[in-house]
Amino acid sequence: MEPKTISQTPITLSELKEEVEKIKQRDKEPSIRITRMEDYLNAFVEITPKQGKELHAAISKLEINRLKEEHISKIVDLLPKTANELKLIMQGSAVSLTNDAVNKIVEAINEFLAKK
């Protein structure tokens, strides 16, 4: 019997790191996939899950119509510091943002990073 997907929700890499920790506590011997995933997350995740949720909420509060949850999660994962970096990230999706929206997002990220 194959497992069924009940729902799909985008999560940030920092939230994934938290889930990996739960799996490691649950399983006596973590699999090679979990170990490799943990190595990757340790190398690339710069913020804690709590900080990720705060930044996610801050970007969501901007109420940019075209921005969906998966886009916000990707932005939180990569933390673009300039408008050009954000535009490069968004090129991978079919969403086009106005310059005003891009500037608001980058400003929110830079304010967050300044507090961090």
DALIN-V689517 format. One record per helix or strand of 2 or more residues. SS is the DSSP state (a for helix, b for strand). FROM is the first residue (numbers start at 1). TO is the last residue. If there is no record, write none. Layout:
ss:SS from:FROM to:TO
ss:SS from:FROM to:TO
This chain:
ss:a from:13 to:26
ss:a from:32 to:44
ss:a from:49 to:61
ss:a from:69 to:78
ss:a from:83 to:90
ss:a from:99 to:115
